[in-house]
């Protein structure tokens, strides 16, 4: 919103075209953006596209506040309420955009249209008076097609000159832009964060962060998984902080992953994995409290859940076994074996037994330091219970 306000206020232009594809505004005040559209130094056209773009909430209201609303055929518009996911703000429609011949007729048309769009969305295959006057497949066709339009803005008439007829070498006449067209976008970092704040992206990064942390814990790696986990937690945290989140659903996701880890620790798949799959699916599909505006894409959630099941059920087990150079986890023959502590224990660390690295566990009072000799006293899944080895 800040980028759009600044661009509309400070960029010299013959015409502004605001390309929109957004399920709404999660938080913040949209009033400055609406005012910037109404007070820009040149006419403003809002185009929703390309297909399958959407415009919901206060974003859909931009179509009404602009001088001209346009969209690609097949896009969706609607769900005007709530205008902002975390607020009860109501945006009054711009009455003069409606086609009635009197103010009373325009007011009535505005009330009817906004009431219909308030709680429903529609796939556009025809214009919506007061919101969308033109259906145009591409932004290029929109720009050249506006040539000759006269827009009344602030009592002044603006004649749009954006296209000219050009004759190709084969004699074909085509319409081409008659003015330089400049495309302005927010910075790469802003666009990246916007991607991270999509509901399905927040779900993915949350699952990936916990799964990567689990891998790092069990694989006793060199820290790559830990770094990936930290990055994923940061991105998930951004989404959790900016989106209207359903916290019970986030809890379901966490419990689901704990259930998977529990079964993995026991070295077998059981009812906990089935429960984990169900919790992940429900949590992912309901992770936002702003449905249907900001609902996650169901098939992406399904792909993440299936990938998580394969990760815990196949990949993690295989990688951990390979990492520790053993074909079977929890072999009883390890009991009584001696090894060397690779790290200090407090109370856990890494121990090398028969040239294979294992995650080990000891009493806090054991005082095992790196390089000390240890003896395996028991095996719990893939974790060895060790004590300081008695000197011969």
C-alpha positions as CSV (number, residue, x, y, z in Angstrom):
1,X,0.0,0.0,0.0
2,X,2.8,2.4,0.8
3,X,4.4,1.7,-2.6
4,X,1.2,2.4,-4.4
5,X,0.5,5.6,-2.5
6,X,4.0,6.9,-3.1
7,X,3.9,6.0,-6.8
8,X,0.6,7.6,-7.4
9,X,1.5,10.8,-5.6
10,X,5.1,11.3,-7.0
11,X,5.3,9.8,-10.4
12,X,4.6,12.0,-13.4
13,X,2.3,10.1,-15.9
14,X,-0.3,10.6,-18.5
15,X,-2.3,7.6,-17.1
16,X,-1.9,5.3,-14.1
17,X,-2.8,1.6,-14.5
18,X,-2.9,-0.3,-11.2
19,X,-2.6,-4.0,-11.8
20,X,-4.3,-6.0,-9.0
21,X,-4.2,-9.6,-7.9
22,X,-4.9,-9.8,-4.2
23,X,-7.3,-11.6,-1.9
24,X,-7.5,-8.5,0.4
25,X,-5.8,-6.4,3.0
26,X,-4.7,-8.4,6.1
27,X,-4.0,-5.3,8.3
28,X,-3.4,-1.6,8.0
29,X,-5.4,1.4,6.9
30,X,-6.5,1.4,3.3
31,X,-7.9,4.9,3.4
32,X,-4.6,6.6,2.3
33,X,-4.5,4.3,-0.7
34,X,-8.1,5.0,-1.7
35,X,-7.4,8.8,-1.3
36,X,-4.3,8.4,-3.5
37,X,-6.3,6.8,-6.2
38,X,-8.9,9.6,-6.1
39,X,-6.4,12.5,-5.9
40,X,-3.6,11.3,-8.3
41,X,-2.4,13.9,-10.8
42,X,-3.6,11.8,-13.7
43,X,-6.5,9.4,-14.3
44,X,-6.2,6.0,-12.6
45,X,-7.4,2.7,-14.1
46,X,-7.5,-0.4,-11.9
47,X,-7.2,-3.7,-13.9
48,X,-7.6,-7.1,-12.1
49,X,-5.5,-9.6,-14.0
50,X,-4.2,-11.7,-15.5
51,X,-6.4,-14.7,-15.0
52,X,-6.8,-16.3,-12.5
53,X,-6.3,-13.1,-10.4
54,X,-8.7,-12.2,-7.6
55,X,-9.7,-8.9,-5.9
56,X,-11.5,-9.1,-2.6
57,X,-12.2,-6.8,0.3
58,X,-10.7,-3.3,0.2
59,X,-8.8,-4.4,-2.9
60,X,-12.1,-4.9,-4.8
61,X,-13.1,-1.4,-3.6
62,X,-10.3,0.1,-5.6
63,X,-12.2,-0.8,-8.7
64,X,-15.0,1.5,-7.6
65,X,-12.7,4.3,-6.4
66,X,-10.7,4.4,-9.6
67,X,-11.7,6.5,-12.7
68,X,-12.2,3.2,-14.6
69,X,-12.4,-0.4,-13.5
70,X,-11.3,-3.2,-15.8
71,X,-10.6,-6.9,-15.5
72,X,-9.5,-9.9,-17.4
73,X,-12.4,-12.3,-18.2
74,X,-12.6,-15.2,-15.7
75,X,-11.1,-13.4,-12.7
76,X,-13.0,-13.3,-9.4
77,X,-14.3,-10.1,-7.6
78,X,-16.2,-9.8,-4.4
79,X,-16.2,-10.3,-0.6
80,X,-16.2,-6.6,0.0
81,X,-16.7,-7.2,3.7
82,X,-14.6,-7.2,5.7
83,X,-12.6,-4.5,3.9
84,X,-9.6,-5.3,6.2
85,X,-9.2,-8.7,7.8
86,X,-8.4,-7.4,11.2
87,X,-10.8,-4.5,11.3
88,X,-14.5,-3.8,10.9
89,X,-13.8,-0.9,8.5
90,X,-16.6,-0.3,6.0
91,X,-15.8,1.5,2.7
92,X,-18.5,3.6,1.3
93,X,-18.9,3.2,-2.5
94,X,-18.2,6.0,-5.0
95,X,-21.7,6.9,-6.1
96,X,-20.9,8.8,-9.3
97,X,-19.4,5.6,-10.9
98,X,-22.9,4.1,-11.2
99,X,-24.9,4.6,-14.3
100,X,-28.2,6.0,-12.9
101,X,-29.4,9.3,-14.4
102,X,-30.2,10.9,-11.0
103,X,-28.4,10.8,-7.7
104,X,-31.2,8.7,-6.1
105,X,-30.9,6.1,-8.9
106,X,-27.1,6.0,-8.6
107,X,-27.4,5.6,-4.8
108,X,-29.9,2.8,-5.1
109,X,-27.7,1.0,-7.7
110,X,-24.6,1.4,-5.5
111,X,-26.5,0.0,-2.5
112,X,-27.7,-3.0,-4.5
113,X,-24.4,-3.8,-6.1
114,X,-22.3,-3.5,-3.0
115,X,-24.8,-5.6,-1.0
116,X,-24.5,-8.4,-3.6
117,X,-20.7,-8.2,-3.6
118,X,-20.4,-7.8,0.1
119,X,-20.5,-11.5,1.0
120,X,-20.1,-13.3,-2.3
121,X,-17.5,-13.5,-5.1
122,X,-18.2,-13.8,-8.8
123,X,-16.3,-15.0,-11.9
124,X,-16.5,-12.1,-14.3
125,X,-17.9,-12.9,-17.7
126,X,-19.6,-9.5,-18.0
127,X,-19.1,-6.0,-16.6
128,X,-20.3,-5.0,-13.2
129,X,-21.6,-1.4,-13.4
130,X,-19.8,0.9,-10.9
131,X,-16.9,-1.6,-10.5
132,X,-15.8,-3.1,-13.8
133,X,-16.7,-1.4,-17.1
134,X,-14.4,-3.3,-19.4
135,X,-13.3,-6.9,-19.7
136,X,-9.8,-7.0,-21.3
137,X,-7.6,-10.1,-21.4
138,X,-4.2,-8.3,-21.2
139,X,-2.8,-5.1,-19.8
140,X,-1.4,-4.3,-23.2
141,X,-4.8,-4.5,-24.9
142,X,-6.2,-2.4,-22.1
143,X,-3.7,0.4,-22.6
144,X,-4.1,0.8,-26.3
145,X,-7.8,0.2,-26.0
146,X,-8.2,3.3,-23.8
147,X,-7.1,5.6,-26.5
148,X,-9.7,8.3,-27.1
149,X,-11.4,7.8,-23.7
150,X,-12.5,11.0,-22.0
151,X,-12.3,10.8,-18.2
152,X,-13.8,13.6,-16.0
153,X,-11.7,14.0,-12.9
154,X,-12.0,16.7,-10.4
155,X,-14.1,18.8,-12.8
156,X,-11.4,18.6,-15.5
157,X,-11.7,16.5,-18.7
158,X,-8.7,14.2,-19.5
159,X,-8.6,12.7,-23.0
160,X,-6.5,9.6,-23.0
161,X,-4.0,9.2,-25.8
162,X,-2.3,5.8,-25.5
163,X,-2.5,4.2,-28.9
164,X,-1.9,4.7,-32.6
165,X,-2.4,2.7,-35.7
166,X,0.8,1.2,-37.1
167,X,1.1,-0.5,-40.5
168,X,3.3,-3.6,-40.5
169,X,5.5,-4.6,-43.5
170,X,2.8,-7.0,-44.7
171,X,0.3,-4.2,-44.8
172,X,-1.5,-5.3,-41.6
173,X,-2.8,-2.5,-39.4
174,X,-2.3,-3.0,-35.7
175,X,-2.9,-0.7,-32.7
176,X,0.4,0.0,-30.8
177,X,1.2,2.1,-27.7
178,X,1.8,5.8,-28.6
179,X,3.5,6.6,-25.4
180,X,6.3,5.1,-23.4
181,X,5.0,2.5,-20.9
182,X,6.9,2.1,-17.7
183,X,6.3,-0.8,-15.3
184,X,6.9,-0.1,-11.6
185,X,7.1,-2.8,-9.0
186,X,7.9,-2.9,-5.3
187,X,11.4,-4.0,-4.3
188,X,12.4,-7.6,-4.4
189,X,12.4,-7.9,-0.7
190,X,8.9,-6.6,-0.4
191,X,7.7,-9.0,-3.1
192,X,9.5,-11.9,-1.4
193,X,7.8,-11.1,2.0
194,X,4.4,-10.8,0.2
195,X,5.0,-14.4,-1.1
196,X,5.9,-15.6,2.4
197,X,2.6,-14.1,3.8
198,X,0.3,-16.2,1.6
199,X,-1.6,-18.7,3.8
200,X,-0.3,-21.8,2.1
201,X,3.2,-20.4,2.2
202,X,3.0,-19.7,5.9
203,X,1.8,-23.3,6.4
204,X,4.6,-24.7,4.3
205,X,7.4,-22.7,6.0
206,X,6.0,-23.6,9.5
207,X,6.1,-27.3,8.6
208,X,9.5,-27.0,6.9
209,X,11.0,-25.2,9.9
210,X,9.9,-27.9,12.4
211,X,10.8,-30.8,10.0
212,X,14.3,-29.3,9.4
213,X,14.8,-28.9,13.1
214,X,13.8,-32.5,13.7
215,X,16.2,-33.7,11.0
216,X,19.0,-31.6,12.6
217,X,18.3,-33.1,16.0
218,X,18.3,-36.7,14.9
219,X,20.9,-36.6,12.2
220,X,23.6,-34.8,14.2
221,X,24.6,-32.9,11.2
222,X,26.9,-29.9,10.6
223,X,24.2,-27.2,11.0
224,X,22.9,-26.9,7.4
225,X,19.5,-28.1,8.5
226,X,19.5,-25.9,11.5
227,X,20.2,-22.8,9.3
228,X,17.4,-23.8,6.9
229,X,15.1,-24.3,9.9
230,X,15.9,-20.8,11.2
231,X,15.2,-19.2,7.8
232,X,11.9,-21.1,7.5
233,X,10.9,-20.0,11.0
234,X,11.6,-16.4,10.1
235,X,9.4,-16.6,7.0
236,X,6.7,-18.5,8.9
237,X,6.9,-15.9,11.7
238,X,6.3,-13.1,9.2
239,X,3.2,-14.8,7.8
240,X,1.9,-15.6,11.3
241,X,2.5,-11.9,12.3
242,X,0.8,-10.4,9.3
243,X,-2.1,-12.7,8.4
244,X,-5.3,-13.2,10.5
245,X,-4.2,-16.5,11.9
246,X,-6.4,-19.2,13.5
247,X,-4.1,-20.2,16.4
248,X,-5.9,-23.5,17.2
249,X,-5.1,-24.5,13.6
250,X,-1.4,-23.6,14.2
251,X,-1.6,-25.7,17.3
252,X,-3.0,-28.6,15.3
253,X,-0.1,-28.4,12.9
254,X,2.5,-28.5,15.7
255,X,0.8,-31.4,17.4
256,X,0.6,-33.2,14.1
257,X,4.4,-32.9,13.6
258,X,5.0,-34.0,17.2
259,X,2.9,-37.1,16.5
260,X,5.0,-37.9,13.5
261,X,8.2,-37.5,15.5
262,X,6.8,-39.7,18.3
263,X,6.2,-42.5,15.8
264,X,9.6,-42.0,14.2
265,X,11.3,-42.2,17.6
266,X,9.6,-45.5,18.1
267,X,10.9,-46.6,14.7
268,X,7.5,-47.5,13.4
269,X,4.4,-45.9,11.8
270,X,1.2,-46.2,13.8
271,X,-1.9,-44.4,14.8
272,X,0.1,-41.4,15.8
273,X,1.2,-40.9,12.2
274,X,-2.4,-41.2,11.0
275,X,-3.4,-38.6,13.6
276,X,-0.5,-36.4,12.6
277,X,-1.7,-36.5,8.9
278,X,-5.2,-35.6,9.9
279,X,-4.1,-32.7,12.1
280,X,-1.8,-31.3,9.4
281,X,-4.5,-31.4,6.8
282,X,-7.1,-29.7,9.0
283,X,-4.6,-27.2,10.4
284,X,-3.3,-26.3,6.9
285,X,-6.8,-25.8,5.4
286,X,-8.0,-23.7,8.3
287,X,-4.7,-21.8,9.2
288,X,-6.3,-18.4,8.5
289,X,-9.3,-16.9,10.3
290,X,-10.2,-14.9,7.2
291,X,-11.8,-17.4,4.9
292,X,-13.0,-17.3,2.2
293,X,-11.0,-14.2,1.3
294,X,-7.6,-15.4,2.5
295,X,-8.1,-19.1,2.3
296,X,-5.1,-21.4,1.5
297,X,-4.9,-23.1,-1.8
298,X,-6.2,-26.6,-1.0
299,X,-4.0,-28.6,-3.4
300,X,-0.8,-26.9,-2.1
301,X,-1.8,-27.8,1.4
302,X,-2.4,-31.4,0.3
303,X,1.1,-31.6,-1.4
304,X,2.7,-30.3,1.8
305,X,0.9,-32.9,3.9
306,X,1.9,-35.7,1.5
307,X,5.5,-34.5,1.4
308,X,5.6,-34.4,5.2
309,X,4.3,-37.9,5.5
310,X,7.0,-39.1,3.0
311,X,9.7,-37.1,4.8
312,X,9.0,-38.7,8.2
313,X,8.0,-42.1,7.0
314,X,10.7,-42.7,4.4
315,X,13.3,-39.9,3.9
316,X,14.1,-39.1,7.5
317,X,14.5,-42.7,8.5
318,X,16.6,-43.5,5.4
319,X,18.9,-40.5,5.8
320,X,19.4,-41.0,9.5
321,X,20.3,-44.6,9.1
322,X,22.7,-43.8,6.3
323,X,24.1,-41.0,8.4
324,X,25.0,-43.2,11.2
325,X,26.2,-46.1,9.0
326,X,23.9,-48.7,10.3
327,X,21.1,-50.7,8.6
328,X,19.0,-51.1,11.7
329,X,18.2,-48.6,14.3
330,X,18.3,-49.7,17.9
331,X,20.5,-52.8,17.6
332,X,21.0,-54.4,21.0
333,X,24.6,-55.5,20.2
334,X,25.6,-51.9,20.8
335,X,25.0,-52.3,24.5
336,X,28.4,-52.7,26.3
337,X,30.3,-51.2,23.4
338,X,32.8,-48.5,24.1
339,X,33.3,-45.3,22.1
340,X,34.6,-41.8,22.3
341,X,32.6,-38.7,23.0
342,X,32.8,-36.3,20.0
343,X,31.2,-33.5,21.9
344,X,30.6,-32.6,25.6
345,X,27.4,-34.0,27.1
346,X,25.0,-31.6,28.7
347,X,23.1,-34.0,29.0
348,X,23.2,-34.9,25.3
349,X,26.0,-35.0,22.8
350,X,27.5,-37.0,19.9
351,X,29.4,-40.2,20.4
352,X,31.4,-42.4,18.0
353,X,31.0,-46.1,18.4
354,X,32.6,-48.5,15.9
355,X,33.4,-45.5,13.6
356,X,29.7,-44.6,13.4
357,X,28.4,-41.3,14.9
358,X,25.4,-41.5,17.2
359,X,23.4,-39.0,19.3
360,X,24.0,-40.0,22.9
361,X,22.5,-39.1,26.3
362,X,24.0,-39.2,29.7
363,X,23.3,-38.0,33.2
364,X,24.1,-34.3,33.8
365,X,26.3,-35.3,36.6
366,X,28.4,-37.6,34.4
367,X,30.6,-34.7,33.3
368,X,31.5,-36.3,30.0
369,X,33.8,-34.0,27.9
370,X,34.8,-34.2,24.3
371,X,37.4,-37.0,23.9
372,X,36.3,-39.0,26.9
373,X,35.8,-42.7,26.7
374,X,32.2,-43.8,27.1
375,X,30.3,-47.1,27.3
376,X,26.9,-47.8,25.9
377,X,24.4,-48.8,28.6
378,X,21.2,-48.8,26.6
379,X,19.6,-47.9,23.3
380,X,16.4,-45.8,23.0
381,X,15.5,-45.7,19.3
382,X,18.4,-44.0,17.7
383,X,19.7,-42.4,20.9
384,X,22.4,-44.2,23.0
385,X,22.4,-44.0,26.8
386,X,26.0,-43.8,27.8
387,X,28.2,-43.4,30.8
388,X,31.8,-42.7,31.4
389,X,33.8,-45.8,30.7
390,X,35.7,-47.3,33.6
391,X,39.4,-47.2,33.2
392,X,41.1,-50.6,32.6
